[in-house]
Amino acid sequence: MSRAVLLGPAVLLCALWVSVCPGSAVKLLQNGYRDVVVAIHPRVPEDPALLQSIQAMFTEASQYLFTATRRRAIFEDVKILVPMSWRENNTLYRRPNRERYTEASVWVSDPFCENAITPPFTSTLGHCGQQGRYIHFTPRYLLDHSATDTFGPRGRVLVRLWATLHWGVFSEFDSKTPFYRSFTGTIEATRCSSSISGSHLKSDGSACETDPQTGLPTGDCTFQPSSTQNTTGSIMYQPFIPQITEFCDSRSHNSEAPNTHNRLCDYRSVWDVISSTPDFLNGNNPPIATDPPPPSFTLLRAQRRVVCLVLDTSGSMIIADRITRLKQAAQLFLLQIVEQGSLVGIVDFDHESVILKSLTIIDMITRKELSATLPSEADGGTNICRGLRKGFEVLRGDDKQVAGDEIILLTDGQDSGLGSCMDEVAQSGAIVHTIALGHSTEPGLEQFALRTGGKQCFATDKLDSTGLMDIFSGISSGSGDDITTPIQLLSTGTKTAPGTQFSGSVSVDSTVGNNTVFTFTWQLAQPQFSVWSPRGDVYNNSHLDTDPAVRTARLTLPGVAKSGTWSFTVLNSYSFAQTFTVTVISQAVNECVPPVIVTGTIEKSEVTYPEPIIITATVSQGNSLITQANVTVIVDLDNGKLLRLPALDDGAGADEIRADGFYTCLFYDYSQDGRYSIKLEVLGEGGRVHVVSPKEHTAPTKPASAKGRVRRSVEFDQPNHKGPGDFSRSAMGGTVKVTRVPDVPQDNFPPSRVTDLTASLLDGSVLLQWTAPGDDYNMGTVSSYDVRMSPTPDALRDNFSQAYSLNTSSLSVVPAGQKQTLQLPLTMLPATNQSVLFFTLRASDDAKHTSPMSSIANFNFAREARKATVTTPSSAPILTLLSAAVNKPKSEVYLSRVSSLFFIRREIQRI
């Protein structure tokens, strides 16, 4: 497709080296990033100046990126997706293919009546060297010229955020620890490189004072960079400094600085991490000699949603009541999920295919008409390609095209002819979501989703599972408009004996309440329903809209549902046991108050035993994140087994950053090869949860001076907001295929990597602390630890086995998840001529499996000596030990060089 070029000529480069990041369409082909998508939120008003600002930012950023990557990368091709609410202009906007807001690399949104210049940020899970989720800008940041006074040039800010998003490197500035005591005992600003010169000044321009508790500058002190610098790094520190044009490398890296990048990347330099990514590894995208042209831009305008349900009605769909369960779930999608004004069609297929309903505009009347058209009989064989081709025929009914349209493909059968249409589907531009129902579904089905950017889903045949309902609830348009998107509050089911009842409750919080519907299903005979509101109102069978043929009953609450706890019971008055399910869906109640949203992410769509599945749940409210929620991962296995596992936001194990709103869980208890369905349940207690800003990965503000005063340079850190009250959420987490699971269980699982190792001084010892891993990843108890020490982090990373081994015979191991400690008397440490030591460890289990090397902790003698004298109630023994150590023979002390010990003595004398 040709491209609309608005700023500068298009870049056309030959594709010699190609690297594609998982989960992203962005590609680096011969030094040029292509298919970068910037998406503007549906609630952002139309403004041509916004488009001009985005283009100017990327044009500026491309040249800066070229310099920063040492002539290896530019922004070549950028697509800007504007919302459907902007006026149609066929000469300006093109039709999108698979570009969607929620899949874009850059989001532009400020949809909740804020209109503020909030700092740009990158949403990321914090995994070093791995891609993040998206970059976020507000419209006012892009339009208000004062933003550059606060944050610096937009192009430079974009490159810094892109580095976090695309390469997994992090801030080398730290607003929480702006100063630290160096290895030599001097006070330094947290920065990289340490060659950046400047002054320590208070906000009024006067000299800083010293905090007697820490020995560091007081909280109103800031580091003011000099107007001229003799160093070019680092962009991950403060890119607005004019001379800063590069990332810190091994020569300029400041491994002392207590910043996020050092902590998450084990003290590796930023450039070392970047050059190890697929973009540049093994000589990929080598430097080019000629200066590149500016990026080209294509403007896309979002289209209304066009969906075709392509549903399998072959003979096997009568097994386990699949045809009825299909109809129950598809009804839920048609009646409550698909957006008003969308176009929807329906196709059923067995060995042939039939159009049941051509494209129909969704409104309150047609929702019911489409539901009545859903298939209810099953017979014949399975021909998936015929179903897909008939679906394309339906999708062409509005404008003769299928690009950007969606197919929801559900099947339970085998089809050896699947490959005959795979390329055709992949090249169509349509998005295909696949739903595998039951254990015998065609193994290659998910390839349709993988090659078209669709969701891949799996539902078991368990009658008390709500998997199929969850799947249809979770297939949204991806528009990014949380205000109009239906939100699943609860989804659960159980088998109930005769004369007994299935009961439960759901919290309707203050952010939702519009269009709230309780949907009940039953297996054999209609039960007695009762629903109680928080103020005691009772709803029973007479208030429900019942469909006996599909075995569903719906309670649609009038107006806005009352906030609080809603309770329900389902009484089985039938003479046999039967299964009941309940699903509660609602919508936002106020366009200025974003609802709480839960999003599930699975690191890989397919794993090989014994590799674990890493599951992440993001709990958010608008652009903020929610911490202290209770998150449960439910794994629905193909053999009928159901597992419930906690997802934690504790900064340990697979969770990189504590209390950042990203909750992580490892699953590895595989029973057999096949598909595993993941579901998320989230409960928030109003007095416990906190709403926080994404402060870890924001752009720092510029410490500009004005009229003798200094503005403090900070990373954006909003105060915590009051939470939304008690809330309940349920969401689909995704599907994973697992292969090569042995028939006989084996112990092939090592302990998890320790990610939170710290080192401090306690009672004359170095105290190492970490969260204990388990015998199998994060379960059980390890057998032992191998703890190593070195004066440099590189020695630990590059040659763990050759680093100095510490005596751990006094260590008493604790179960996974508990805090493990190891005290090392200073006299036990080996002689070294360094004033700082680095520690790391590996855990082993009883089968001799070892964990990956842990995060690296540093112990700064000068810093810890200072802390001990002012923070330890009884510091005399420590001071005596440290002072005596200076006068001990070299062979008996933990430091060998008097010049190094001088730092400790100097601190003692200073105090």
Phi, psi and omega in degrees: 000137177289161186241142176277112184262116184256332178226105176080168181285158176290151177262127178234108182239149178286143182269098176257313179247134182229130172226131182238124179280138180302138176079006182223146177273352182294133180232142171254105181246116179044058172079001182240125174283125180241159179061035171282123183249127172251121184245133179261131185298145182303337183264006176276125181296153179296133181201106179302330180296332179294318178297318180296321180293318179299315180295318179296322179296313181291326178295315177296318183294325184298316180291322179293321177296321180299316178291317184295327180268013177060047175069033183249343186208145174220168167272111184265314188226117182237129177253132178248117182261113178264156183287162180295338180290343176285147185300141180288135180211098186294338179277342182255316186255144174253164178282131177288155171267264181255013179287128178222156183303310186290346179258001185285155176284329183231129177252137173242110184206148170201059195276358191246046171062028183267312180050052183237158174272077176277148186297143172297150178210164173249128175273120184208154178279352176085023178271121182298132177077005181242153185290146176269201187260304181193163172259142182237132171234150170265153177302321182293324175301320183283339186254333185274122183294337180291345180298325180289333175292328183275318188246350184095180182304137185297323181297321178292319178299318180299317181297319179298315180292323178297323180298321176290316182296311193264333184243351179070046171244161195225179188296137173256010170250151181215112182288335179283328179231072184288343179226156177208164176267122186285175178301329181271000178094355179279156177274125182234150171283144177288109185198167173213123005275167177289354178281350177295121185266157180173187184235152174265113186227149172279172184297336179270006178090356180275170181293151182286155174254164183257134176283120183294339180282326184249340186076006180254167177302150181292169188297339180270011181266145178223158175265121181256104180300146177293158182291334176236144183230153177252020179225156182250003182230145024219149179298327181283357172271277179217097188290348181285347175295122189306323185281350182280113183226001185224167171269148176298138176243191185298334181280327185252355186296137178259094183283353178279331191298130179277067184244173184296319182297313179300320182292316185278336184247021174053043172067017172284149176290156180300314182293328177298318178293314182299315184288350177266356178281162181302336180300324188232356182295146177058034176082007177301141178050064179292164181302146177248150188277325186273149176288136185278160174282168177290167181290159171260154184231138175239127178264128180241145176242125182301145180253162175293154186289133178233119187228140171236126174276119178248104195244130180286126175235031178291170187302328182291349181286355175276345180292138176053031176059033185298320184296323178288318179296323174302314184293322178298314182289318179295325175298317178303316179299314184288323185277331189231334191264307186297140189289145176302137180088354177288165174251130183227136173232167183225132175233138167244154181214148165230249171275348172241181177219146184221138173276114177274328180206125175287174183305129185228134179288132183279121168216185186296330181279313185289338175302315181288324179296316178295320179300322180290344182272348184301144183291150180229359180237150182229134179190157173093185182270200184228123175226092186294320182297322176297320177297317180294317180295324177291325175297319176298322177301319178294315183297332179284357185293342182263318185217017178070009181235160177236351182302129180085346177282168185236147169237131171256107186257116177243130178209155176240005193248176175265145178207104182289345181268016184303321185292345184292340180238009185299310180294321179301316180292316182298325182272357185287334187089352178280159177255126181245118173266130183251139176234113176267121182251114180091169189279347187256016183293148180314123184300328184273007185303319186295343179299329177299317180290316182299322184273353180238002180080020180269177176273144175246124190228158181215135176232135179279177177267010177294124185289334179269006176271140177261019186306316182292321176296319180298321181297309181293331177290331187266357180269086181262178185285341185075022182287338183087359182273094182293338183291323182259355182279127176298142184237127180275117181272325185207144175205112184204163180201164179197159174270132188237130181288160178302138177077359178250173184230151174260122184227161179182186180212163179214138178268122173260108185274178186288347181273348181230176180146341177284144174049048181275128184226129168266122177247120179251144171232155176223165187266316189239302185226145184297128179269188175258125183255144172218133178229132180244133176279169179299335180260009172098001176295140184244134175240135180230195186305328183291341181266353186263146173270110189254139176235090184301327183295325180261354180059052176228154173219136184236133172250110177263115183282134181287146177061223179258125181297139179297133177291144180133196183267122174259136181243155179213155169222147175233111183266123178275100180267006180275162184277356179235155174294146178208164184261137175237149171227157174221137176230130180242124182233141180216180178223166180300150184255342184217124184293345178265356180238104182294145178281162173286129183238141175243128180235130179260142178225133174245130188300321181225149178274346179212132179230158178248130177308136008260022181299134181279161172267127178258117185247132179235133174248126176257123179250115189224163172221103188064231179269002179263167182238152183249126179249167178068021174275162175261114185244128179240132175261127179250119180257118181259109184272155182294340182269010178094353181280142180236128180242138176243123184231143177282142170253129190243150177241055189251003179071019180237160179061232182284347180271116189282321189234127181287138172055048177246006179088000176252119184252131190237145180218142173254134174232134181211003184278067185282139178259335183191169172295153175138195182265143177234125181264136184246133178230152181239135172236133183230131175237133177239128176266124188308321182277357187249320185285155178230145175255119186234157176281158177283069193283339186294331191228040177265164176283133178288152177278161185274126182277066184281149177261144178210122177053047177077359180252156183240127173275129183290133177279122182222157165271137187304130182214085178295148172294153179299140177264161174294136182289174183279005187090186178300134178217156176232138175217150176219137184208151173291135180259338180127185182226141178230140172261132180243134181234162175062034174283126182291152179294323179257126181305138180228154176269086179248015186253120179278170171295153177290161175287136174280128185243000186232034180294132177229157178227131180212176182258132178213117174049049176076017180226156167278123181259114173264134179226145176198164174275125186293132169281185180246175176300318174243101183054253183247027178234141178088203184225131180290165179271321185198170176232143174249106185257130183237156183222147178203153175286351178225144178291330181299321182296325179289316182293318189274335184207070183305314187293339181267352179287161184295127181268132182261150181286118181246021184295336180276356186282129174253109187291147181241161181296161181305140178092344178271162180279122179259137180230152175217120178261128181241105178305142182302328181289346178278339186286147184286162177293138178205152179261029179244150176263007175221145177231148179245141183235147172207173183204165169228145177255149178233149176252183185288348177262013178070017172281140181244148177283162168298160179300139183288176168299162183257132176250145176246150178237114183258111186298318180295317179296313184290326177297319179295315180298320183296323184287338184247346184243345181268123183305318180242083187268354184303315180299322180294315181296321178299315180297315182293320180293317181296327183298330181297327185263001180281158175298156183303322184289346186250354184254164183275349173235139187262339188251128183301326180298328177285317180293337178303327181299319180290314180300320182296320179294320179297314182295324180297322181284000000 
